Amino acid sequence: MIKTLSFRRVLGLGFAVLFAQAVSANEGLTQEEANSIVKEDIASTQIMAEVCPAVIGKNAKLDANVQTLTKMYLKEYSDVSMTLDKLQADPEYKSILQETRKAAQETSKEEQHAVCMDVAEYQA
């Protein structure tokens, strides 16, 4: 079951993991659950790519970080041949992407700005 999370919460959870540099997200999860988390993380990065240019302007570092994060998350997917293009055809991913897009629209501009700046300033 997919639960709706706020844009900030989804991204905050992802960044907490990233900044800690110690990921053990698959512990205690089924493969399906772990893949769903990866889909949520990738959807969040894709929504950032849509939302952030309007919030903080065109930013090459943001674009590069979104690509880096997407590639990093794809490596965590159980099917090593998974690509963003393949994922975009997945019904579960499409649903997660829609939910994340809706949550982003409901998020205040201040929160969007803070999240976008976090991504733009992220040091991979």
C-alpha positions in Angstrom: 0.0 0.0 0.0 1.3 3.4 -1.0 0.8 6.2 1.5 0.8 9.8 0.5 3.7 11.8 2.0 4.3 15.4 1.8 6.9 16.6 -0.7 9.2 17.9 2.1 8.8 14.6 4.1 9.6 12.4 1.1 12.7 14.5 0.2 13.7 15.0 3.8 13.8 11.2 4.3 15.9 10.8 1.2 18.3 13.5 2.2 18.6 12.2 5.8 19.8 9.0 4.2 22.1 10.7 1.8 23.7 13.1 4.3 24.3 10.3 6.7 26.2 8.4 4.0 25.2 5.1 5.7 22.5 3.4 3.7 21.0 0.2 4.9 17.5 0.7 3.6 17.1 -2.9 2.5 17.4 -4.4 6.0 14.2 -6.0 7.1 12.3 -5.1 3.9 11.0 -7.3 1.2 12.4 -6.8 -2.3 9.1 -5.3 -3.3 9.2 -2.8 -0.4 12.8 -1.9 -1.1 11.9 -1.3 -4.8 9.0 0.9 -3.8 11.2 3.0 -1.7 13.6 3.4 -4.6 10.7 4.4 -6.9 9.6 7.0 -4.3 13.2 8.4 -4.1 13.5 8.6 -7.9 10.0 10.2 -8.2 11.1 12.8 -5.7 14.2 13.6 -7.7 12.2 13.8 -10.9 9.7 16.2 -9.4 12.6 18.4 -8.1 13.8 18.6 -11.7 10.4 19.8 -12.7 9.7 22.2 -9.7 13.1 23.6 -8.8 14.0 25.6 -12.0 10.8 27.7 -11.4 11.7 28.1 -7.7 15.4 28.9 -7.7 16.1 29.4 -11.5 18.0 27.3 -13.9 20.9 25.7 -12.1 23.5 23.4 -13.6 24.6 22.1 -10.2 20.9 21.2 -9.4 20.6 19.4 -12.7 23.8 17.5 -12.1 22.8 16.5 -8.6 19.3 15.3 -9.8 21.1 13.1 -12.3 23.5 11.8 -9.7 20.8 11.0 -7.2 18.7 9.3 -9.9 21.6 7.1 -10.9 22.4 6.3 -7.3 18.9 5.3 -6.6 18.7 3.2 -9.7 21.7 1.2 -8.4 19.6 0.2 -5.4 16.8 -1.3 -7.5 16.8 -5.1 -7.5 16.8 -5.3 -11.3 20.3 -4.1 -12.2 19.1 -3.4 -15.8 16.4 -0.9 -14.6 16.6 2.5 -16.3 14.7 5.7 -15.7 13.0 5.1 -19.1 11.9 1.6 -18.1 10.7 2.9 -14.7 8.6 5.6 -16.3 6.5 2.8 -17.9 5.9 1.1 -14.5 2.3 1.6 -13.2 3.4 1.8 -9.6 6.0 4.4 -10.4 3.5 6.4 -12.5 1.2 6.5 -9.4 4.0 7.5 -7.1 5.1 10.2 -9.5 1.6 11.6 -9.6 1.3 11.6 -5.8 4.6 13.3 -5.4 3.8 15.9 -8.0 0.5 16.6 -6.2 2.3 16.9 -2.9 4.8 19.3 -4.4 2.0 21.5 -5.6 0.5 21.6 -2.1 3.9 22.5 -0.5 4.6 26.1 0.3 7.0 28.1 -1.8 9.3 28.4 1.2 9.5 24.7 1.7 10.0 24.1 -2.0 12.8 26.7 -2.0 14.5 25.1 1.0 14.4 21.6 -0.6 15.6 22.9 -4.0 18.5 24.7 -2.3 19.4 21.6 -0.4 19.6 19.6 -3.7 21.5 22.4 -5.5 24.1 22.6 -2.7 24.4 18.8 -2.1 28.0 17.5 -2.4 27.9 14.0 -3.8 
